[in-house]
């Protein structure tokens, strides 16, 4: 008979991950049908919800396509006004999804398996709550944007979106497009901020050596970023070699440039300046 399943899709997370990581935008029907087909192998999907700010122009027509596939589009407001200034809340879809899934845990005792389509570390607490109540939990996410803690929390029960769509995943250790952080020989700070924001979401810390070897950062970016107040270099204790702490790079999120770049990336779904 199989499990009774609740499926919760952070559509923004998947959409922007595919666009930013792979420059790939699948049709809604292909993406959703692939997810439903794979998730449905373990039982009956009773709840099917997808979350995004559907007012964004890049999501035009997505709600109708979701409804045709039997998935309920749940609206998440991403714009907020503070002191008369309108800004964008980057993680609105993720936050609403987590609250909705937690409410389902307490109100729908018939749901015995939860599938969360997100790779963000923010889902970790929810996963622990679900498993502590005896629920089966699986994560469906882009391998390139999946926090290791999430993989560990579900004992490796991860559905790869790349494999569902026939995309070759970004392999750990293989450099990404190193020149993508530059345009005309100059650093593009909106791209740099977007990249580091993504890395900070899936890593406990971003070692400077890893940022350089795998993700296209250069010493120029680190040095200039510090002088601009956009980046900070911190030192993480190394238990294997206490005399040689690991240098790590962090976003200074109170910097105006960083805040503006993150807001721009949320609005456009791209890292372009």
C-alpha positions in Angstrom: 0.0 0.0 0.0 2.9 2.4 0.7 3.1 5.6 2.7 0.8 8.5 2.8 3.0 11.4 1.7 3.0 15.1 2.1 5.1 16.9 -0.6 6.3 20.5 0.0 8.2 22.2 -2.8 10.2 25.4 -2.4 9.7 26.3 -6.0 11.8 29.4 -5.8 14.7 27.4 -4.4 14.6 24.9 -7.3 14.0 27.6 -10.0 16.8 29.9 -9.0 19.2 27.0 -8.3 18.7 25.6 -11.8 19.0 29.1 -13.4 22.1 30.2 -11.4 24.0 26.9 -11.2 23.2 25.4 -14.6 21.7 28.2 -16.7 18.8 25.8 -17.2 15.1 26.5 -17.0 12.9 23.4 -17.4 9.3 23.5 -18.2 7.1 23.4 -15.2 5.3 20.2 -16.4 8.6 18.3 -16.9 10.0 19.4 -13.5 6.9 18.6 -11.5 6.1 15.4 -13.3 9.6 14.2 -12.6 9.3 15.0 -8.9 5.8 13.5 -8.6 6.8 10.3 -10.4 9.8 9.7 -8.1 8.2 10.7 -4.9 5.1 8.6 -5.7 7.1 5.4 -5.9 6.9 5.0 -2.1 3.2 5.7 -1.7 0.2 8.0 -2.2 1.0 11.7 -2.3 -2.0 13.2 -0.5 -0.6 16.8 0.0 1.1 18.5 -2.9 2.1 22.1 -2.4 4.6 24.5 -4.1 5.7 27.8 -2.6 6.8 31.0 -4.3 6.0 34.7 -4.7 3.9 34.1 -7.8 3.7 37.8 -8.6 7.3 37.7 -9.8 7.4 38.0 -13.6 9.6 34.9 -14.0 6.8 32.8 -12.5 4.2 34.0 -15.0 2.0 31.0 -15.9 3.6 28.7 -13.3 0.5 28.6 -11.0 -1.7 27.4 -13.8 0.8 24.7 -14.8 1.0 23.5 -11.2 -2.7 23.3 -10.9 -2.9 21.2 -14.0 -0.4 18.8 -12.4 -2.5 18.6 -9.3 -0.1 20.7 -7.2 -1.5 23.5 -5.0 0.5 26.8 -5.6 0.9 28.5 -2.2 1.6 32.2 -2.3 4.4 33.7 -0.3 4.8 37.5 0.0 8.4 38.4 -0.6 8.0 42.2 -0.5 8.1 44.0 2.9 8.1 47.7 3.8 10.2 49.2 6.6 10.3 52.9 7.3 8.6 53.5 4.0 11.2 51.6 2.0 10.2 48.5 0.1 12.7 45.6 0.3 12.6 41.9 -0.7 12.6 39.0 1.8 14.8 36.5 0.2 13.7 33.4 2.1 9.9 33.9 2.3 9.0 30.7 0.4 11.4 28.6 2.5 10.0 30.1 5.7 6.3 29.5 4.8 7.0 26.0 3.6 8.7 25.1 6.9 5.8 26.5 9.0 3.2 24.8 6.8 4.9 21.4 7.0 5.2 21.7 10.8 1.5 22.6 11.0 0.7 19.5 8.9 2.8 17.4 11.3 0.4 18.3 14.2 -2.9 18.5 12.3 -2.6 15.6 9.8 -1.7 12.5 11.7 -2.5 10.4 8.6 0.7 11.8 6.8 3.5 9.4 7.7 6.1 10.6 5.1 7.3 14.1 4.4 9.2 15.0 1.3 10.8 18.5 1.4 12.0 19.9 -1.8 14.7 22.3 -0.6 18.4 22.1 0.1 18.6 24.9 2.7 20.1 24.2 6.1 17.1 26.1 7.5 15.0 22.8 7.1 17.2 21.0 9.6 15.2 21.7 12.7 12.0 20.6 10.9 13.6 17.4 9.8 14.5 16.6 13.4 11.0 17.4 14.6 9.5 15.1 12.0 11.8 12.2 12.6 11.4 12.5 16.4 7.7 11.8 15.9 8.4 8.7 13.8 7.9 10.3 10.4 9.8 9.2 7.3 11.6 12.2 5.8 13.2 12.5 2.4 14.9 15.6 0.9 14.6 16.4 -2.8 17.1 19.0 -3.9 19.8 20.1 -6.3 23.0 18.3 -5.3 24.9 21.5 -6.1 23.0 23.4 -3.4 22.3 20.8 -0.8 23.6 21.3 2.8 25.5 18.3 4.0 23.7 18.5 7.4 20.4 17.8 5.6 21.8 14.8 3.8 23.1 13.4 7.2 19.8 14.2 8.9 17.8 12.0 6.5 20.5 9.2 6.4 21.2 9.9 2.8 17.5 9.6 1.7 18.0 12.3 -1.0 16.3 12.6 -4.4 18.7 14.4 -6.8 16.9 16.9 -9.0 19.8 16.9 -11.4 19.4 13.1 -11.9 15.6 13.5 -12.4 16.2 16.1 -15.2 19.2 14.4 -16.7 21.7 17.1 -15.7 25.2 16.3 -14.8 25.6 17.5 -11.2 28.4 19.9 -10.2 30.9 17.5 -8.7 32.7 18.5 -5.5 36.2 19.4 -6.4 35.5 20.4 -10.0 35.9 24.1 -10.5 32.8 26.0 -11.4 33.0 28.7 -14.1 35.9 30.6 -12.7 35.5 33.6 -15.0 31.8 34.0 -14.1 32.7 36.3 -11.2 34.4 38.7 -13.6 33.2 40.8 -16.5 35.7 42.7 -18.7 38.4 41.8 -16.2 36.6 43.4 -13.3 34.9 41.7 -10.4 31.1 41.7 -10.6 30.1 42.1 -7.0 26.4 41.1 -7.4 27.7 37.7 -8.7 30.3 37.4 -6.0 27.8 38.2 -3.2 25.2 35.7 -4.7 27.8 32.9 -5.0 29.1 33.4 -1.4 25.5 33.6 -0.1 24.8 30.3 -1.7 27.9 28.7 -0.3 27.3 29.9 3.2 23.9 28.2 3.1 25.3 24.8 2.5 28.6 24.9 4.3 29.5 25.5 8.0 32.1 27.9 6.7 33.7 28.8 3.4 37.4 28.2 3.5 39.4 30.8 1.4 41.3 27.9 -0.2 38.0 26.2 -1.3 36.5 29.5 -2.5 39.6 30.0 -4.7 40.1 26.4 -6.0 36.5 25.5 -6.7 34.3 28.6 -7.0 36.3 31.2 -9.0 37.3 33.5 -6.1 40.7 35.3 -6.5 43.0 37.0 -4.0 41.9 40.3 -5.7 38.3 39.6 -4.8 39.1 38.7 -1.2 41.4 41.8 -0.7 39.1 44.3 -2.4 36.1 42.8 -0.8 37.6 43.4 2.6 38.6 47.0 1.8 35.0 47.7 0.6 33.5 46.2 3.8 31.6 43.5 1.8 33.7 40.5 2.9 35.4 39.5 6.1 38.2 37.0 6.7 37.8 34.9 9.9 39.9 32.1 11.3 38.4 28.8 12.3 40.1 26.5 14.8 41.7 23.5 13.2 41.6 20.5 15.7 44.1 18.6 13.5 46.6 21.5 13.6 45.8 24.0 16.4 48.7 26.2 15.3 47.3 26.6 11.8 43.6 27.8 11.9 41.6 27.8 8.7 41.1 31.1 7.0 37.4 31.5 5.9 35.6 34.2 4.0 32.2 35.6 5.1 29.7 38.1 3.8 29.3 41.2 5.9 25.5 41.3 5.5 25.1 44.7 7.1 27.1 46.2 4.2 24.9 48.2 1.9 26.5 46.6 -1.2 25.8 43.1 0.1 22.2 43.9 1.0 21.5 45.5 -2.4 23.1 42.6 -4.3 21.1 40.0 -2.4 17.9 42.0 -3.0 18.7 42.3 -6.7 19.4 38.6 -7.0 16.1 37.8 -5.4 14.2 40.1 -7.8 15.8 38.9 -11.0 16.8 35.4 -10.2 20.2 36.1 -11.7 23.6 37.2 -10.3 24.1 39.9 -13.0 25.0 43.4 -12.0 
